[in-house]
Amino acid sequence: MMMAGLRERKKEETRRRISEVALRLFDERGYDAVTVNEIAEAAGVAKVTLFNYFPTKECLALDGVADDTAAIVAGCAEGQAPLDALRAHYRAMAGPGEVDVEGLLARIRVISASPALLAGVYQTHAGQRYELAAALQDALGDAAPAQLMAAQIAAVITTLQEAFFQRLSTGVPLEEAGRLLGEEVELAFDLLEHGFISIKGEKS
């Protein structure tokens, strides 16, 4: 059992090292200018080992971009509503924790500078949206408008992430950016749960 745990830790360390080296090279030289061979050599691993962890160069650049909302819905506790499970997940993400701000900003720079990676992000998010819709259909039944629900949830999550990234990129401290994200998570999921009618504006 201990040996199995040690192997898993070593695998995770290797994966993290490859990802960090790739991100550094992409940020320094640009995504298109870096080869998989160069990444493997700089990370001290064989090319075949690199591909065991990351099947494509694009996977390296987009490491961490995907957030498996479908798995969150599928893993709901008995009696827990899918929206409550998603709210709890993003509430926890907004809470105190270890965040590599420089690494996050570097990945945003790399992706933003590459049309191919921007297209990859779009495809990744589209795939996640379809998977989320399927998970919602399974959880709520055939009568649920799962595609529309998934589209709204995905739009909210993207907006929350963009606001968080924008604050970090303009120098807002992580603690403050996280606090604001936490407030916006609650507001966003209130809107998803209750709709615009729950918001009382000045002209109400």
KOLMARGU-526927 format. One line per 5 residues: for each residue y, z, x of N, C-alpha, C. Coordinates in steps of 0.02 Angstrom, whole numbers, plus 50000, padded with zeros to 5 digits. Atoms other than C-alpha are relative to their C-alpha. Example, Ala and Ser with C-alpha at 12.3 -4.5 7.8 and 13.67 -1.06 7.14 Angstrom:
BEGIN
49941 50000 50045 49775 50390 50615 50060 50000 50045; 49941 49997 49958 49947 50357 50684 50055 50037 49961 .
This chain:
BEGIN
49940 50000 50042 50000 50000 50000 50063 50000 50044; 49942 49997 49955 50120 50045 50141 50009 49934 50037; 49996 50064 49965 50078 49883 50233 50029 49946 49955; 49974 50049 50047 50113 49782 50076 50075 50009 49992; 49928 49986 50006 50282 49868 50059 50038 49977 50061 .
49968 50021 49937 50323 49834 50241 50006 49924 50002; 49998 50073 50001 50279 49650 50221 50055 49974 49954; 49948 50021 50047 50393 49635 50070 50069 50012 50028; 49934 49985 49969 50537 49718 50164 50016 49948 50054; 49989 50050 49947 50513 49599 50310 50017 49932 49970 .
49985 50063 50034 50511 49451 50191 50072 49999 49975; 49931 49997 50027 50672 49509 50110 50051 49997 50056; 49954 50003 49942 50754 49536 50280 50005 49929 50027; 50000 50069 49976 50703 49361 50335 50040 49956 49952; 49964 50039 50050 50767 49286 50173 50075 50011 50005 .
49929 49983 49996 50932 49378 50188 50031 49971 50063; 49973 50026 49937 50954 49327 50370 50011 49924 49995; 49993 50073 50007 50924 49143 50331 50060 49984 49956; 49945 50012 50046 51046 49150 50185 50067 50014 50032; 49937 49981 49968 51181 49238 50286 50020 49950 50055 .
49987 50049 49947 51165 49117 50433 50022 49935 49970; 49982 50063 50032 51171 48966 50318 50071 50004 49973; 49933 49993 50028 51326 49032 50230 50053 49998 50054; 49951 50000 49945 51415 49064 50395 50011 49930 50026; 49994 50069 49974 51378 48888 50457 50035 49955 49950 .
49967 50041 50051 51428 48808 50292 50075 50015 49998; 49930 49981 50004 51591 48906 50291 50039 49977 50062; 49967 50021 49938 51631 48863 50472 50008 49925 50005; 50001 50072 49986 51587 48679 50469 49999 49955 49939; 50006 50040 50061 51569 48624 50289 49927 49987 49984 .
50069 50007 50024 51412 48603 50185 49967 49936 50027; 50031 50064 49981 51382 48419 50226 49988 49994 50075; 50005 50007 49927 51403 48443 50414 49943 50041 50031; 50052 49955 49974 51263 48571 50431 49931 49974 49979; 50069 50022 50016 51078 48523 50441 49954 50060 49992 .
50050 49948 50008 50927 48624 50390 49971 50021 50067; 50026 49984 49933 50863 48613 50569 50046 50048 50036; 49952 49955 49967 51023 48695 50632 49998 50069 49970; 50004 49935 50032 51009 48834 50505 49937 50037 50023; 50063 49968 49979 50827 48869 50549 50005 50025 50072 .
49993 49980 49930 50867 48872 50735 50046 50061 50007; 49952 49945 49995 51017 48987 50712 49971 50065 49971; 50030 49941 50032 50915 49104 50601 49938 50024 50037; 50058 49980 49961 50771 49108 50726 49935 49993 49962; 50062 50011 50037 50640 49041 50606 49980 49926 50004 .
50023 50070 50003 50534 48884 50593 50027 49968 49936; 49976 50036 50058 50592 48750 50474 49955 50011 49939; 50047 49989 50055 50435 48773 50370 50010 50069 49969; 49987 49933 50026 50475 48958 50354 50062 50000 49956; 49938 50006 50040 50650 48918 50293 49984 49971 49931 .
50015 50033 50064 50579 48802 50160 49955 50043 49955; 50039 49953 50041 50460 48940 50103 50045 50043 49957; 49952 49958 50036 50613 49039 50050 50049 49959 49960; 49949 50043 50032 50733 48899 50005 49975 49928 50001; 50030 50067 50001 50654 48734 49949 50047 49943 50020 .
49951 50052 49983 50815 48635 49976 50061 50031 50033; 49937 49978 49970 50978 48646 50071 50048 50025 49946; 49957 49979 50055 51068 48659 49904 49983 50071 49978; 50021 49932 50019 50966 48814 49862 50031 50053 50046; 49968 49955 49952 51036 48895 50019 50072 50012 49982 .
49929 49995 50015 51215 48858 49970 50012 50036 49934; 49991 49971 50066 51190 48916 49791 49962 50066 49992; 50036 49937 50003 51093 49074 49834 50043 50054 49967; 49963 49948 50035 51146 49211 49714 50043 49976 49943; 49957 50026 50054 51238 49096 49595 49967 50011 49932 .
50035 49993 50065 51105 49105 49458 49994 50073 49980; 50010 49934 50028 51096 49257 49345 49953 49991 49941; 50053 50016 50048 50936 49260 49242 50010 50037 49934; 49987 49968 50064 51005 49304 49071 49939 49995 49953; 50060 50007 50042 50846 49239 48989 49951 50057 50014 .
50046 49945 49983 50743 49369 49083 50026 50066 49973; 49971 49938 50027 50864 49506 49027 49983 50005 49926; 50016 50000 50072 50838 49456 48845 49925 50010 49989; 50073 49994 50007 50650 49437 48867 49976 50071 50016; 50019 49933 49980 50644 49610 48946 50031 50056 49959 .
49970 49949 50043 50733 49700 48804 49950 50056 49984; 50042 49945 50022 50667 49872 48765 49986 49992 49925; 50018 50005 50071 50581 49891 48596 50058 50026 49957; 49946 49981 50045 50714 49895 48461 50070 49986 50027; 49935 50014 49970 50853 49843 48580 50021 49929 49984 .
49974 50067 50016 50962 49697 48526 50014 49963 50065; 49986 50039 49939 50978 49555 48653 50071 50008 50026; 49931 49993 49979 51167 49572 48655 50013 50067 50033; 49993 49933 49969 51153 49758 48694 49970 50000 50070; 50030 50004 49933 51037 49720 48840 50045 49963 50049 .
49954 50038 49957 51158 49591 48909 50062 50040 50016; 49941 49958 49988 51306 49708 48888 49984 50054 50053; 50020 49948 49953 51213 49846 48981 49994 49972 50071; 50008 50032 49934 51170 49726 49123 50068 49987 50033; 49935 50016 49970 51349 49667 49150 50045 50061 50008 .
49965 49936 49991 51419 49842 49125 49979 50031 50067; 50026 49972 49937 51307 49899 49268 50026 49960 50060; 49975 50042 49945 51361 49751 49376 50073 50015 50016; 49929 49985 49990 51543 49800 49351 50011 50069 50030; 49994 49933 49974 51509 49978 49405 50001 50003 50075 .
49998 49992 49927 51521 50050 49581 49935 49975 50032; 50059 50025 49965 51404 49969 49705 50019 49962 50062; 49988 50037 49939 51385 49874 49866 50011 49926 49984; 49984 50071 50009 51470 49704 49860 50027 49972 50065; 49976 50033 49939 51490 49591 50011 50057 49953 49980 .
49943 50039 50024 51665 49532 49966 50011 49938 50043; 49988 50057 49955 51686 49422 50120 49947 49946 49990; 50054 50048 50012 51517 49341 50090 50009 49964 49933; 49988 50029 50066 51558 49313 49907 50056 49948 50003; 49944 50046 49995 51725 49233 49948 49982 49938 50042 .
50023 50057 49959 51644 49125 50083 49958 49952 49958; 50042 50044 50042 51517 49060 49957 50043 49961 49950; 49954 50035 50046 51656 49019 49834 50036 49943 50036; 49966 50052 49962 51748 48923 49970 49954 49940 50012; 50048 50053 49985 51592 48825 50018 49986 49958 49938 .
50016 50036 50061 51550 48779 49839 50060 49960 49976; 49940 50033 50025 51729 48736 49792 50017 49938 50039; 49983 50057 49957 51743 48615 49938 49950 49943 49996; 50053 50051 50003 51587 48516 49892 49988 49976 49929; 50015 50027 50066 51576 48403 49739 49925 50005 49982 .
50072 49996 50013 51386 48402 49758 49980 50070 49979; 50016 49931 50018 51378 48592 49752 50030 50019 49933; 49971 49987 50066 51497 48601 49605 49956 49971 49945; 50046 50030 50048 51381 48482 49514 49936 50042 49995; 50059 49958 50000 51235 48593 49566 50010 50064 49960 .
49984 49940 50040 51321 48746 49492 49998 49983 49926; 50000 50021 50071 51348 48652 49329 49929 49992 49974; 50070 50010 50021 51165 48601 49322 49963 50066 49995; 50031 49934 50002 51110 48778 49363 50019 50038 49937; 49976 49964 50059 51217 48852 49225 49973 49968 49936 .
50028 50033 50059 51158 48720 49101 49927 50019 49990; 50070 49980 50005 50977 48760 49140 49992 50072 49977; 50002 49930 50022 51010 48946 49120 50016 50006 49926; 49981 49998 50071 51093 48913 48953 49942 49981 49955; 50058 50021 50040 50941 48820 48887 49945 50054 50001 .
50050 49947 49995 50825 48957 48950 50020 50061 49959; 49975 49944 50040 50935 49090 48869 49990 49985 49926; 50010 50019 50071 50929 48995 48704 49928 50009 49980; 50071 49992 50016 50740 48992 48711 49980 50073 49995; 50015 49929 50002 50733 49178 48748 50028 50032 49937 .
49970 49974 50062 50852 49216 48604 49959 49979 49939; 50042 50024 50055 50745 49109 48488 49937 50041 49994; 50061 49959 50000 50590 49206 48539 50015 50070 49974; 49984 49931 50018 50679 49372 48515 50022 50008 49927; 49968 49993 50066 50768 49336 48351 49968 49958 49945 .
50034 50041 50051 50659 49207 48265 50031 49931 49992; 49979 50070 50007 50675 49025 48216 50065 49992 49962; 49939 50008 50041 50818 49057 48094 50064 50013 50041; 49941 49985 49959 50935 49115 48233 50030 49937 50030; 49968 50058 49968 51064 48987 48293 50003 50009 50076 .
50007 49979 49930 51003 49014 48471 50042 49958 50047; 49961 50043 49954 51088 48864 48552 50074 50019 49998; 49930 49981 50006 51260 48914 48485 50012 50069 50030; 49993 49933 49972 51232 49096 48532 49999 49997 50076; 50005 50006 49927 51179 49049 48708 50063 49969 50030 .
49939 50032 49975 51331 48936 48729 50058 50049 50002; 49946 49951 50002 51450 49075 48677 49991 50054 50054; 50013 49949 49949 51367 49204 48789 50013 49972 50070; 49990 50031 49935 51367 49084 48937 50073 49991 50016; 49929 50010 49990 51551 49044 48913 50035 50066 50017 .
49971 49934 49987 51595 49229 48909 49984 50023 50070; 50020 49977 49934 51496 49267 49066 50036 49961 50054; 49964 50041 49952 51574 49121 49160 50073 50022 50006; 49930 49978 50000 51749 49179 49110 50008 50067 50035; 49998 49935 49966 51713 49357 49166 49993 49992 50075 .
50012 50011 49928 51647 49297 49334 50061 49968 50033; 49943 50035 49971 51793 49180 49364 50060 50047 50009; 49945 49953 49995 51920 49317 49329 49989 50049 50057; 50018 49954 49946 51829 49436 49447 50009 49967 50068; 49994 50036 49937 51818 49306 49586 50074 49986 50017 .
49930 50015 49988 52001 49259 49564 50037 50061 50025; 49967 49939 49977 52057 49439 49584 49982 50016 50073; 50020 49986 49931 51955 49463 49742 50032 49951 50048; 49972 50052 49955 52020 49299 49815 50074 50009 50011; 49928 49988 49991 52200 49355 49789 50014 50069 50029 .
49990 49937 49964 52171 49521 49877 49996 50063 49959; 50008 49939 50040 52141 49640 49733 49941 50040 50028; 50054 49959 49973 52037 49786 49801 49938 49998 49955; 50063 50004 50037 51854 49784 49750 49996 50052 49944; 50004 49946 50051 51867 49951 49658 50041 49982 49938 .
49957 50018 50056 52012 49889 49552 49973 49939 49963; 50029 50060 50032 51932 49719 49521 49939 50019 49958; 50058 49977 50038 51773 49808 49466 50020 50037 49937; 49977 49962 50059 51869 49924 49350 50024 49952 49945; 49975 50049 50049 51957 49777 49266 49943 49960 49970 .
50059 50036 50025 51792 49684 49253 49963 50041 49949; 50034 49956 50047 51714 49834 49168 50035 50000 49932; 49962 50001 50063 51853 49837 49038 49990 49934 49963; 50007 50066 50031 51836 49650 49008 49930 49988 49975; 50069 50005 50025 51647 49662 48991 49995 50031 49930 .
50003 49967 50066 51668 49785 48847 50036 49959 49947; 49962 50040 50048 51802 49679 48763 49962 49936 49983; 50035 50063 50010 51702 49519 48787 49939 50008 49955; 50060 49991 50041 51543 49589 48712 50017 50027 49931; 49977 49982 50068 51640 49669 48569 50016 49936 49961 .
49984 50063 50033 51705 49494 48530 49936 49962 49981; 50063 50034 50016 51530 49422 48540 49965 50033 49941; 50036 49964 50053 51463 49558 48426 50036 49998 49933; 49962 49992 50062 51604 49571 48299 50045 49941 49983; 49958 50058 50013 51703 49410 48318 50074 50015 50006 .
49928 49994 49992 51890 49378 48325 50031 50046 49948; 49972 49959 50054 51916 49474 48164 50008 50072 50022; 49996 49931 49976 51892 49635 48263 50063 50012 50041; 49940 49993 49959 52051 49600 48364 50062 50002 49955; 49940 49992 50039 52211 49663 48284 50061 49983 50043 .
49942 50021 49962 52360 49568 48352 50064 50030 49972; 49936 49973 50021 52544 49613 48337 50022 49972 49932; 49978 50032 50062 52564 49493 48189 49951 50014 49942; 50048 49986 50053 52418 49565 48090 50034 50035 49943 .
